[in-house]
Amino acid sequence: MIGNLKPLEILLIIAVIVLLFGAKKLPEMARSLGKSARILKSEAKAMKNENAADDAAARTADPAPQQAAPRTIKAAPGDVTGSRPVAEPNHTAQG
């Protein structure tokens, strides 16, 4: 569909975008779009590395049980000062 647009039509679309959003807002919007793209890319890369590490750990799994690290709740992403340990529920049979 975009291949059928002529240069004049593309220029007209760009002019409408500039009129709608204003010339002052466009650089700010482009910056925020770029920042969002970088964040998305880094998160996808971190996920991929985490999955690769999990796969490697599964291949070299030790038959001895490992002690799980305590889970923590963070107040906000990246906030380490407000984190606190989570008390895991004890699932023992009461009888």
C-alpha positions as CSV (number, residue, x, y, z in Angstrom):
1,M,0.0,0.0,0.0
2,I,2.8,2.5,0.9
3,G,4.5,1.5,-2.4
4,N,1.7,3.1,-4.3
5,L,2.1,6.6,-2.8
6,K,3.6,9.3,-4.9
7,P,6.2,11.7,-3.6
8,L,3.6,14.5,-3.5
9,E,1.2,12.4,-1.4
10,I,4.0,11.5,1.0
11,L,4.8,15.2,1.4
12,L,1.2,16.1,2.0
13,I,1.0,13.4,4.7
14,I,4.1,14.8,6.4
15,A,2.7,18.3,6.2
16,V,-0.6,17.2,7.8
17,I,1.4,15.5,10.7
18,V,3.4,18.7,11.3
19,L,0.2,20.7,11.4
20,L,-1.5,18.4,13.7
21,F,1.3,17.9,16.2
22,G,3.2,21.1,15.8
23,A,6.8,21.5,14.9
24,K,7.9,21.9,18.5
25,K,6.4,18.6,19.6
26,L,7.8,16.5,16.8
27,P,11.4,16.3,18.1
28,E,10.2,15.5,21.6
29,M,7.9,12.7,20.2
30,A,10.8,11.3,18.1
31,R,13.1,11.3,21.2
32,S,10.5,9.5,23.3
33,L,9.8,7.0,20.5
34,G,13.6,6.3,20.2
35,K,13.9,5.9,24.0
36,S,10.9,3.5,24.0
37,A,12.5,1.5,21.2
38,R,15.8,1.3,23.1
39,I,14.1,0.1,26.3
40,L,12.1,-2.5,24.3
41,K,15.3,-3.7,22.6
42,S,17.2,-4.0,25.9
43,E,14.4,-5.8,27.6
44,A,14.1,-8.3,24.7
45,K,17.9,-8.8,24.9
46,A,17.7,-9.4,28.6
47,M,14.9,-11.9,28.2
48,K,16.9,-13.7,25.5
49,N,19.9,-13.9,27.8
50,E,17.8,-15.1,30.7
51,N,16.3,-17.8,28.6
52,A,19.7,-18.9,27.3
53,A,21.0,-19.0,30.9
54,D,18.0,-21.0,32.0
55,D,18.6,-23.5,29.1
56,A,22.3,-23.8,30.0
57,A,21.4,-24.3,33.7
58,A,18.9,-27.0,32.7
59,R,21.5,-28.8,30.6
60,T,24.0,-28.9,33.4
61,A,21.5,-29.4,36.2
62,D,22.9,-30.9,39.4
63,P,20.8,-33.7,40.9
64,A,21.3,-32.2,44.4
65,P,18.4,-29.8,45.2
66,Q,19.4,-26.1,45.3
67,Q,18.3,-23.6,47.8
68,A,16.1,-21.0,46.1
69,A,17.0,-17.4,46.6
70,P,14.3,-15.5,48.6
71,R,11.9,-13.5,46.5
72,T,11.6,-9.8,46.9
73,I,8.9,-7.2,46.1
74,K,10.2,-4.0,44.5
75,A,8.4,-0.8,45.0
76,A,9.1,0.4,41.5
77,P,11.1,-1.0,38.6
78,G,14.7,-0.5,39.3
79,D,14.1,0.6,42.9
80,V,16.3,-1.4,45.2
81,T,15.9,0.7,48.3
82,G,12.2,0.0,48.7
83,S,12.5,-3.8,48.2
84,R,11.6,-6.2,51.0
85,P,11.7,-10.0,51.3
86,V,8.5,-12.0,50.7
87,A,7.4,-14.5,53.2
88,E,6.6,-17.7,51.3
89,P,3.5,-19.6,52.5
90,N,4.3,-22.8,54.3
91,H,2.3,-25.6,52.6
92,T,2.5,-28.3,55.3
93,A,-0.4,-30.6,56.1
94,Q,-2.1,-29.8,59.4
95,G,-3.7,-32.8,61.0
